[in-house]
C-alpha cells in the first residue's frame, strides 16, 4: 500500500515536472473568462460599497447639521 502511494507520488511529480508549462497554459486558458467575471463582480461590489459609504456619510453629516 505504501509502495503504491510512493510510486504515485513519484509519477505525479515527474508528470508535473515534464508537463508543468503545458498544464499551466491549459488551466490559464480555461480559467481566463472566469477570472475576468470574478474581477468584474468584485469591482461592482466595491463601487456599491463606496456608494453606500457616501450615502451614509452624507446622512450623518445632515443629522449633525440639524442637531447643531
Phi, psi and omega in degrees: 000311178297323179298319178296319179298314181296319178298316178296322178298313181294316181294319178296317177298319179295319180297317179293322180296314182284322187247015184305314181296317180295319179296314179299316178298318179298313181296318178300315180297318184284336183255359182302314182295317181295320178295322178295317178295320179296319179296319178296318179296316178295322178296317179296320178295319178297319179295320177296319178293321178297318179296317179296319178300314180296322179294316180295315180296321177296321178292319179293321178295322178294322178295321180294322180293321179290324182283333187274000000 
